[in-house]
Amino acid sequence: MVNLATEEDLTARLGRELTDEEGARAAAMLTDASALVRDFTRQELTAVTGDTITLRPVGVLLRLPQRPITGVTSVSAVAADGSTVVTLEGWAWDGRDKISLACAGPSGSLPAAWRNPGPDTYRVVYDHGYAPVPPGVVAVVCAMVLRTLLSPSLTAGMVAERIGSYNYQLQQGGGAPGATVVMTAADEKALARYGPRRSGTIQVEAG
């Protein structure tokens, strides 16, 4: 999966090229920071075409979990055991994150076994994500990486170090990041707007 920021984004904020040592660590840190951001927001954030997801509705509404949604290709009814899929017509996408099944019906004959009570699981193929990644997300990923990349020590909490007679100083509270990228409360606040909306729709499985 593509990272949410690049080494070029890091150098733009540093105002210089990465050193060899920094460059050797940057790629892995960008991957780690991107994964943490995706875990926190529960969003892919980068553009995805033709994603497939299986959902159960709330009433007649399906709410798609990934945002922003840029297109809906198809909606299908799925048998409880997943063995049969029937393409639907007449569904309506609100242009945001909801699909109404109020007027939906099969494009062909609905299997007799589904007529009462009918299917309650639906498969949606849709496109979502940002192109390019929002600047706010890039800024958070870069901040997470640079805090660690520019740390004076790979030991968490160490903010000063001298080689020779070897002196070191620990920051009160252990605030220095060490070797691992971490997400701060400020990062989480900046990312909150990109998280999923509250929804009663149940995701059955990833496509």
PyRosetta script that sets phi, psi and omega in degrees:
from pyrosetta import init, pose_from_sequence

init()
pose = pose_from_sequence("MVNLATEEDLTARLGRELTDEEGARAAAMLTDASALVRDFTRQELTAVTGDTITLRPVGVLLRLPQRPITGVTSVSAVAADGSTVVTLEGWAWDGRDKISLACAGPSGSLPAAWRNPGPDTYRVVYDHGYAPVPPGVVAVVCAMVLRTLLSPSLTAGMVAERIGSYNYQLQQGGGAPGATVVMTAADEKALARYGPRRSGTIQVEAG")
pose.set_psi(1, 137.2)
pose.set_omega(1, -175.2)
pose.set_phi(2, -67.7)
pose.set_psi(2, 143.2)
pose.set_omega(2, 178.4)
pose.set_phi(3, -70.4)
pose.set_psi(3, 157.5)
pose.set_omega(3, -177.7)
pose.set_phi(4, -86.4)
pose.set_psi(4, -5.5)
pose.set_omega(4, 174.5)
pose.set_phi(5, -150.8)
pose.set_psi(5, 164.3)
pose.set_omega(5, -175.7)
pose.set_phi(6, -120.8)
pose.set_psi(6, 169.2)
pose.set_omega(6, 174.8)
pose.set_phi(7, -63.3)
pose.set_psi(7, -30.8)
pose.set_omega(7, 176.6)
pose.set_phi(8, -64.4)
pose.set_psi(8, -35.8)
pose.set_omega(8, 176.1)
pose.set_phi(9, -64.8)
pose.set_psi(9, -37.0)
pose.set_omega(9, 177.8)
pose.set_phi(10, -66.1)
pose.set_psi(10, -47.5)
pose.set_omega(10, -177.8)
pose.set_phi(11, -65.2)
pose.set_psi(11, -33.0)
pose.set_omega(11, 177.6)
pose.set_phi(12, -62.7)
pose.set_psi(12, -35.1)
pose.set_omega(12, -179.9)
pose.set_phi(13, -82.8)
pose.set_psi(13, -29.1)
pose.set_omega(13, 177.3)
pose.set_phi(14, -76.5)
pose.set_psi(14, -30.8)
pose.set_omega(14, -175.2)
pose.set_phi(15, 78.7)
pose.set_psi(15, 16.6)
pose.set_omega(15, 178.1)
pose.set_phi(16, -158.9)
pose.set_psi(16, 168.1)
pose.set_omega(16, 175.1)
pose.set_phi(17, -74.9)
pose.set_psi(17, 153.4)
pose.set_omega(17, 175.4)
pose.set_phi(18, -69.2)
pose.set_psi(18, 143.6)
pose.set_omega(18, 172.2)
pose.set_phi(19, -70.6)
pose.set_psi(19, 168.5)
pose.set_omega(19, 178.7)
pose.set_phi(20, -58.9)
pose.set_psi(20, -42.4)
pose.set_omega(20, -179.7)
pose.set_phi(21, -64.9)
pose.set_psi(21, -44.2)
pose.set_omega(21, 179.1)
pose.set_phi(22, -64.6)
pose.set_psi(22, -41.6)
pose.set_omega(22, -179.5)
pose.set_phi(23, -63.7)
pose.set_psi(23, -33.4)
pose.set_omega(23, -179.6)
pose.set_phi(24, -67.7)
pose.set_psi(24, -25.1)
pose.set_omega(24, -178.0)
pose.set_phi(25, -101.4)
pose.set_psi(25, -20.2)
pose.set_omega(25, -169.5)
pose.set_phi(26, -63.3)
pose.set_psi(26, -43.7)
pose.set_omega(26, -175.4)
pose.set_phi(27, -60.3)
pose.set_psi(27, -46.0)
pose.set_omega(27, -179.9)
pose.set_phi(28, -65.7)
pose.set_psi(28, -36.9)
pose.set_omega(28, -179.8)
pose.set_phi(29, -69.3)
pose.set_psi(29, -37.5)
pose.set_omega(29, 176.1)
pose.set_phi(30, -63.2)
pose.set_psi(30, -39.4)
pose.set_omega(30, 177.5)
pose.set_phi(31, -64.8)
pose.set_psi(31, -44.0)
pose.set_omega(31, 179.9)
pose.set_phi(32, -64.5)
pose.set_psi(32, -45.4)
pose.set_omega(32, -179.1)
pose.set_phi(33, -64.2)
pose.set_psi(33, -40.3)
pose.set_omega(33, 178.7)
pose.set_phi(34, -62.7)
pose.set_psi(34, -40.7)
pose.set_omega(34, 179.3)
pose.set_phi(35, -64.7)
pose.set_psi(35, -41.0)
pose.set_omega(35, 178.7)
pose.set_phi(36, -64.0)
pose.set_psi(36, -40.8)
pose.set_omega(36, 179.0)
pose.set_phi(37, -65.2)
pose.set_psi(37, -43.4)
pose.set_omega(37, 178.9)
pose.set_phi(38, -65.3)
pose.set_psi(38, -39.3)
pose.set_omega(38, 178.0)
pose.set_phi(39, -63.4)
pose.set_psi(39, -42.0)
pose.set_omega(39, -177.9)
pose.set_phi(40, -68.2)
pose.set_psi(40, -45.8)
pose.set_omega(40, -176.5)
pose.set_phi(41, -82.7)
pose.set_psi(41, -20.6)
pose.set_omega(41, -172.9)
pose.set_phi(42, 58.6)
pose.set_psi(42, 33.8)
pose.set_omega(42, 179.2)
pose.set_phi(43, -128.9)
pose.set_psi(43, 144.6)
pose.set_omega(43, 174.9)
pose.set_phi(44, -69.2)
pose.set_psi(44, -39.9)
pose.set_omega(44, 177.3)
pose.set_phi(45, 74.7)
pose.set_psi(45, -41.3)
pose.set_omega(45, 174.7)
pose.set_phi(46, -83.0)
pose.set_psi(46, 160.0)
pose.set_omega(46, -174.9)
pose.set_phi(47, -69.0)
pose.set_psi(47, 132.5)
pose.set_omega(47, 177.5)
pose.set_phi(48, -128.9)
pose.set_psi(48, 130.7)
pose.set_omega(48, 179.1)
pose.set_phi(49, -110.2)
pose.set_psi(49, 133.5)
pose.set_omega(49, 175.6)
pose.set_phi(50, 72.7)
pose.set_psi(50, 31.3)
pose.set_omega(50, 176.7)
pose.set_phi(51, -69.5)
pose.set_psi(51, 142.3)
pose.set_omega(51, -179.3)
pose.set_phi(52, -118.3)
pose.set_psi(52, 130.8)
pose.set_omega(52, -179.1)
pose.set_phi(53, -139.2)
pose.set_psi(53, 146.1)
pose.set_omega(53, 178.5)
pose.set_phi(54, -113.5)
pose.set_psi(54, 126.5)
pose.set_omega(54, -171.9)
pose.set_phi(55, -132.5)
pose.set_psi(55, 156.9)
pose.set_omega(55, 165.2)
pose.set_phi(56, -107.0)
pose.set_psi(56, 140.8)
pose.set_omega(56, -175.7)
pose.set_phi(57, -83.6)
pose.set_psi(57, 165.8)
pose.set_omega(57, 165.5)
pose.set_phi(58, -108.7)
pose.set_psi(58, 111.1)
pose.set_omega(58, -171.4)
pose.set_phi(59, 65.4)
pose.set_psi(59, -119.9)
pose.set_omega(59, 178.1)
pose.set_phi(60, -108.9)
pose.set_psi(60, 14.8)
pose.set_omega(60, -175.3)
pose.set_phi(61, -113.1)
pose.set_psi(61, 135.1)
pose.set_omega(61, 168.4)
pose.set_phi(62, -106.8)
pose.set_psi(62, 131.4)
pose.set_omega(62, 175.5)
pose.set_phi(63, -110.3)
pose.set_psi(63, 122.4)
pose.set_omega(63, -178.0)
pose.set_phi(64, -81.4)
pose.set_psi(64, 133.6)
pose.set_omega(64, -170.7)
pose.set_phi(65, -79.7)
pose.set_psi(65, -30.7)
pose.set_omega(65, -176.1)
pose.set_phi(66, -88.8)
pose.set_psi(66, 143.3)
pose.set_omega(66, -179.1)
pose.set_phi(67, -135.4)
pose.set_psi(67, 158.0)
pose.set_omega(67, -12.6)
pose.set_phi(68, -73.2)
pose.set_psi(68, 150.5)
pose.set_omega(68, 178.1)
pose.set_phi(69, -90.8)
pose.set_psi(69, 126.5)
pose.set_omega(69, -176.2)
pose.set_phi(70, -106.0)
pose.set_psi(70, -8.1)
pose.set_omega(70, 177.7)
pose.set_phi(71, 177.7)
pose.set_psi(71, 148.6)
pose.set_omega(71, 175.0)
pose.set_phi(72, -120.1)
pose.set_psi(72, 122.4)
pose.set_omega(72, -175.8)
pose.set_phi(73, -88.2)
pose.set_psi(73, -46.4)
pose.set_omega(73, -175.8)
pose.set_phi(74, -157.5)
pose.set_psi(74, 155.8)
pose.set_omega(74, 173.3)
pose.set_phi(75, -131.1)
pose.set_psi(75, 131.2)
pose.set_omega(75, -178.7)
pose.set_phi(76, -132.3)
pose.set_psi(76, 147.0)
pose.set_omega(76, 171.8)
pose.set_phi(77, -86.4)
pose.set_psi(77, 141.1)
pose.set_omega(77, -174.9)
pose.set_phi(78, -122.4)
pose.set_psi(78, 134.5)
pose.set_omega(78, 175.1)
pose.set_phi(79, -63.0)
pose.set_psi(79, 154.2)
pose.set_omega(79, -176.5)
pose.set_phi(80, -56.3)
pose.set_psi(80, -35.0)
pose.set_omega(80, -179.9)
pose.set_phi(81, -91.9)
pose.set_psi(81, 3.8)
pose.set_omega(81, 178.5)
pose.set_phi(82, 75.9)
pose.set_psi(82, 7.3)
pose.set_omega(82, -172.9)
pose.set_phi(83, -80.2)
pose.set_psi(83, -26.1)
pose.set_omega(83, -175.9)
pose.set_phi(84, -130.4)
pose.set_psi(84, 136.3)
pose.set_omega(84, 178.3)
pose.set_phi(85, -126.6)
pose.set_psi(85, 129.9)
pose.set_omega(85, 179.7)
pose.set_phi(86, -119.3)
pose.set_psi(86, 121.4)
pose.set_omega(86, 179.2)
pose.set_phi(87, -68.5)
pose.set_psi(87, 136.8)
pose.set_omega(87, -178.3)
pose.set_phi(88, -104.2)
pose.set_psi(88, 152.8)
pose.set_omega(88, 171.2)
pose.set_phi(89, -122.4)
pose.set_psi(89, 161.4)
pose.set_omega(89, 174.6)
pose.set_phi(90, 85.5)
pose.set_psi(90, -1.1)
pose.set_omega(90, 174.6)
pose.set_phi(91, -71.4)
pose.set_psi(91, 158.3)
pose.set_omega(91, -176.4)
pose.set_phi(92, -132.9)
pose.set_psi(92, 127.0)
pose.set_omega(92, 175.9)
pose.set_phi(93, -97.0)
pose.set_psi(93, 133.3)
pose.set_omega(93, -176.2)
pose.set_phi(94, -81.3)
pose.set_psi(94, 4.0)
pose.set_omega(94, -179.4)
pose.set_phi(95, 83.9)
pose.set_psi(95, -3.3)
pose.set_omega(95, 179.0)
pose.set_phi(96, -121.3)
pose.set_psi(96, -95.2)
pose.set_omega(96, -175.4)
pose.set_phi(97, -133.9)
pose.set_psi(97, 8.8)
pose.set_omega(97, -177.6)
pose.set_phi(98, -121.1)
pose.set_psi(98, 143.9)
pose.set_omega(98, 174.0)
pose.set_phi(99, -119.5)
pose.set_psi(99, 127.0)
pose.set_omega(99, 177.1)
pose.set_phi(100, -93.7)
pose.set_psi(100, 132.5)
pose.set_omega(100, 177.1)
pose.set_phi(101, -102.2)
pose.set_psi(101, 9.4)
pose.set_omega(101, -173.0)
pose.set_phi(102, -56.4)
pose.set_psi(102, -38.6)
pose.set_omega(102, -178.0)
pose.set_phi(103, -110.7)
pose.set_psi(103, 14.0)
pose.set_omega(103, -175.8)
pose.set_phi(104, -78.1)
pose.set_psi(104, 145.3)
pose.set_omega(104, 175.8)
pose.set_phi(105, -152.5)
pose.set_psi(105, 164.8)
pose.set_omega(105, -177.7)
pose.set_phi(106, -69.7)
pose.set_psi(106, 145.9)
pose.set_omega(106, 175.3)
pose.set_phi(107, -74.6)
pose.set_psi(107, -18.3)
pose.set_omega(107, 175.5)
pose.set_phi(108, -130.5)
pose.set_psi(108, -153.9)
pose.set_omega(108, -179.7)
pose.set_phi(109, -80.6)
pose.set_psi(109, 132.5)
pose.set_omega(109, 176.2)
pose.set_phi(110, -79.5)
pose.set_psi(110, 131.3)
pose.set_omega(110, 179.5)
pose.set_phi(111, -53.1)
pose.set_psi(111, 140.4)
pose.set_omega(111, -175.8)
pose.set_phi(112, -56.0)
pose.set_psi(112, -35.9)
pose.set_omega(112, -177.9)
pose.set_phi(113, -64.4)
pose.set_psi(113, -18.0)
pose.set_omega(113, -177.7)
pose.set_phi(114, -93.9)
pose.set_psi(114, -9.3)
pose.set_omega(114, -170.9)
pose.set_phi(115, -69.4)
pose.set_psi(115, -25.7)
pose.set_omega(115, 178.0)
pose.set_phi(116, -145.4)
pose.set_psi(116, 109.7)
pose.set_omega(116, 6.3)
pose.set_phi(117, -88.6)
pose.set_psi(117, -3.6)
pose.set_omega(117, -177.9)
pose.set_phi(118, 97.8)
pose.set_psi(118, 168.8)
pose.set_omega(118, -177.1)
pose.set_phi(119, -72.6)
pose.set_psi(119, 149.5)
pose.set_omega(119, 173.7)
pose.set_phi(120, -127.7)
pose.set_psi(120, 18.1)
pose.set_omega(120, 177.9)
pose.set_phi(121, -127.6)
pose.set_psi(121, 136.0)
pose.set_omega(121, -173.4)
pose.set_phi(122, -135.8)
pose.set_psi(122, 142.4)
pose.set_omega(122, 179.8)
pose.set_phi(123, -108.8)
pose.set_psi(123, 127.4)
pose.set_omega(123, -177.2)
pose.set_phi(124, -119.8)
pose.set_psi(124, 135.2)
pose.set_omega(124, 171.9)
pose.set_phi(125, -109.2)
pose.set_psi(125, 122.5)
pose.set_omega(125, -175.5)
pose.set_phi(126, -149.6)
pose.set_psi(126, 164.5)
pose.set_omega(126, 178.1)
pose.set_phi(127, -110.0)
pose.set_psi(127, 143.8)
pose.set_omega(127, -178.7)
pose.set_phi(128, -157.1)
pose.set_psi(128, 169.8)
pose.set_omega(128, 175.1)
pose.set_phi(129, 106.2)
pose.set_psi(129, 172.4)
pose.set_omega(129, -176.3)
pose.set_phi(130, -103.3)
pose.set_psi(130, 140.4)
pose.set_omega(130, 171.5)
pose.set_phi(131, -140.5)
pose.set_psi(131, 105.6)
pose.set_omega(131, 0.8)
pose.set_phi(132, -80.7)
pose.set_psi(132, 177.9)
pose.set_omega(132, 176.0)
pose.set_phi(133, -62.7)
pose.set_psi(133, 137.5)
pose.set_omega(133, -179.0)
pose.set_phi(134, -56.2)
pose.set_psi(134, 141.3)
pose.set_omega(134, -180.0)
pose.set_phi(135, -56.1)
pose.set_psi(135, -34.9)
pose.set_omega(135, 179.7)
pose.set_phi(136, -63.4)
pose.set_psi(136, -36.4)
pose.set_omega(136, 178.0)
pose.set_phi(137, -70.6)
pose.set_psi(137, -43.9)
pose.set_omega(137, 177.8)
pose.set_phi(138, -58.5)
pose.set_psi(138, -42.5)
pose.set_omega(138, -178.4)
pose.set_phi(139, -62.4)
pose.set_psi(139, -42.4)
pose.set_omega(139, -179.8)
pose.set_phi(140, -66.3)
pose.set_psi(140, -45.3)
pose.set_omega(140, 179.7)
pose.set_phi(141, -60.3)
pose.set_psi(141, -45.2)
pose.set_omega(141, 179.6)
pose.set_phi(142, -63.4)
pose.set_psi(142, -41.2)
pose.set_omega(142, 179.5)
pose.set_phi(143, -62.2)
pose.set_psi(143, -42.6)
pose.set_omega(143, 179.0)
pose.set_phi(144, -60.7)
pose.set_psi(144, -43.5)
pose.set_omega(144, -178.0)
pose.set_phi(145, -70.7)
pose.set_psi(145, -46.1)
pose.set_omega(145, -174.9)
pose.set_phi(146, -67.2)
pose.set_psi(146, -33.3)
pose.set_omega(146, 176.7)
pose.set_phi(147, -58.4)
pose.set_psi(147, -39.0)
pose.set_omega(147, -179.0)
pose.set_phi(148, -82.7)
pose.set_psi(148, -42.5)
pose.set_omega(148, -176.5)
pose.set_phi(149, -62.4)
pose.set_psi(149, -34.8)
pose.set_omega(149, -176.8)
pose.set_phi(150, -96.3)
pose.set_psi(150, 4.3)
pose.set_omega(150, 178.1)
pose.set_phi(151, -63.1)
pose.set_psi(151, 137.4)
pose.set_omega(151, -178.5)
pose.set_phi(152, -68.6)
pose.set_psi(152, -11.3)
pose.set_omega(152, -179.5)
pose.set_phi(153, -147.8)
pose.set_psi(153, 153.0)
pose.set_omega(153, 174.2)
pose.set_phi(154, -81.4)
pose.set_psi(154, -0.9)
pose.set_omega(154, 179.0)
pose.set_phi(155, -92.8)
pose.set_psi(155, 122.5)
pose.set_omega(155, -179.1)
pose.set_phi(156, -58.5)
pose.set_psi(156, 132.8)
pose.set_omega(156, 178.3)
pose.set_phi(157, 92.9)
pose.set_psi(157, -15.1)
pose.set_omega(157, -178.1)
pose.set_phi(158, -87.1)
pose.set_psi(158, 122.5)
pose.set_omega(158, -178.9)
pose.set_phi(159, -114.9)
pose.set_psi(159, -3.2)
pose.set_omega(159, 176.2)
pose.set_phi(160, -147.1)
pose.set_psi(160, 143.4)
pose.set_omega(160, -177.4)
pose.set_phi(161, -155.1)
pose.set_psi(161, 139.2)
pose.set_omega(161, 177.2)
pose.set_phi(162, -135.3)
pose.set_psi(162, 128.4)
pose.set_omega(162, 177.3)
pose.set_phi(163, -90.7)
pose.set_psi(163, 139.6)
pose.set_omega(163, -175.9)
pose.set_phi(164, 141.9)
pose.set_psi(164, -106.2)
pose.set_omega(164, 170.8)
pose.set_phi(165, -79.8)
pose.set_psi(165, 0.5)
pose.set_omega(165, 174.8)
pose.set_phi(166, 57.7)
pose.set_psi(166, 86.2)
pose.set_omega(166, 171.3)
pose.set_phi(167, -106.8)
pose.set_psi(167, 149.3)
pose.set_omega(167, 174.2)
pose.set_phi(168, -147.2)
pose.set_psi(168, 162.5)
pose.set_omega(168, -179.4)
pose.set_phi(169, -138.1)
pose.set_psi(169, 133.8)
pose.set_omega(169, 178.7)
pose.set_phi(170, -99.5)
pose.set_psi(170, 135.1)
pose.set_omega(170, 176.8)
pose.set_phi(171, -71.8)
pose.set_psi(171, 137.7)
pose.set_omega(171, 178.4)
pose.set_phi(172, -59.3)
pose.set_psi(172, 126.1)
pose.set_omega(172, -179.9)
pose.set_phi(173, 90.4)
pose.set_psi(173, -4.2)
pose.set_omega(173, 176.1)
pose.set_phi(174, 64.5)
pose.set_psi(174, 43.1)
pose.set_omega(174, -173.0)
pose.set_phi(175, -81.2)
pose.set_psi(175, -16.2)
pose.set_omega(175, 180.0)
pose.set_phi(176, -69.2)
pose.set_psi(176, 140.6)
pose.set_omega(176, -168.8)
pose.set_phi(177, -74.8)
pose.set_psi(177, -24.3)
pose.set_omega(177, -176.8)
pose.set_phi(178, 74.3)
pose.set_psi(178, -144.8)
pose.set_omega(178, -171.5)
pose.set_phi(179, -92.2)
pose.set_psi(179, -9.5)
pose.set_omega(179, -172.4)
pose.set_phi(180, -114.1)
pose.set_psi(180, 134.8)
pose.set_omega(180, 177.1)
pose.set_phi(181, -69.4)
pose.set_psi(181, 140.1)
pose.set_omega(181, 179.9)
pose.set_phi(182, -133.4)
pose.set_psi(182, 157.2)
pose.set_omega(182, 177.8)
pose.set_phi(183, -104.6)
pose.set_psi(183, 129.3)
pose.set_omega(183, 179.7)
pose.set_phi(184, -93.6)
pose.set_psi(184, 171.2)
pose.set_omega(184, 176.3)
pose.set_phi(185, -61.5)
pose.set_psi(185, -36.2)
pose.set_omega(185, 177.9)
pose.set_phi(186, -65.2)
pose.set_psi(186, -38.6)
pose.set_omega(186, 176.5)
pose.set_phi(187, -62.2)
pose.set_psi(187, -45.9)
pose.set_omega(187, -179.0)
pose.set_phi(188, -61.9)
pose.set_psi(188, -40.2)
pose.set_omega(188, 178.5)
pose.set_phi(189, -62.8)
pose.set_psi(189, -42.1)
pose.set_omega(189, -179.9)
pose.set_phi(190, -66.3)
pose.set_psi(190, -29.0)
pose.set_omega(190, -176.7)
pose.set_phi(191, -91.7)
pose.set_psi(191, -9.0)
pose.set_omega(191, -172.2)
pose.set_phi(192, -57.5)
pose.set_psi(192, -34.8)
pose.set_omega(192, -177.2)
pose.set_phi(193, -67.0)
pose.set_psi(193, -18.9)
pose.set_omega(193, -177.5)
pose.set_phi(194, -94.3)
pose.set_psi(194, -2.3)
pose.set_omega(194, 180.0)
pose.set_phi(195, -74.1)
pose.set_psi(195, 169.6)
pose.set_omega(195, -177.2)
pose.set_phi(196, -72.0)
pose.set_psi(196, 150.4)
pose.set_omega(196, 172.3)
pose.set_phi(197, -73.4)
pose.set_psi(197, 155.1)
pose.set_omega(197, 176.1)
pose.set_phi(198, -65.1)
pose.set_psi(198, 139.6)
pose.set_omega(198, -175.6)
pose.set_phi(199, -155.1)
pose.set_psi(199, 147.8)
pose.set_omega(199, 175.1)
pose.set_phi(200, -94.5)
pose.set_psi(200, -6.3)
pose.set_omega(200, 179.8)
pose.set_phi(201, -64.1)
pose.set_psi(201, 138.9)
pose.set_omega(201, -177.9)
pose.set_phi(202, -104.2)
pose.set_psi(202, 123.0)
pose.set_omega(202, 173.7)
pose.set_phi(203, -82.1)
pose.set_psi(203, 123.3)
pose.set_omega(203, -177.4)
pose.set_phi(204, -82.6)
pose.set_psi(204, -44.2)
pose.set_omega(204, -178.2)
pose.set_phi(205, -161.5)
pose.set_psi(205, 157.3)
pose.set_omega(205, 174.0)
pose.set_phi(206, -76.8)
pose.set_psi(206, 145.5)
pose.set_omega(206, 179.5)
pose.set_phi(207, -76.3)
pose.dump_pdb("model.pdb")
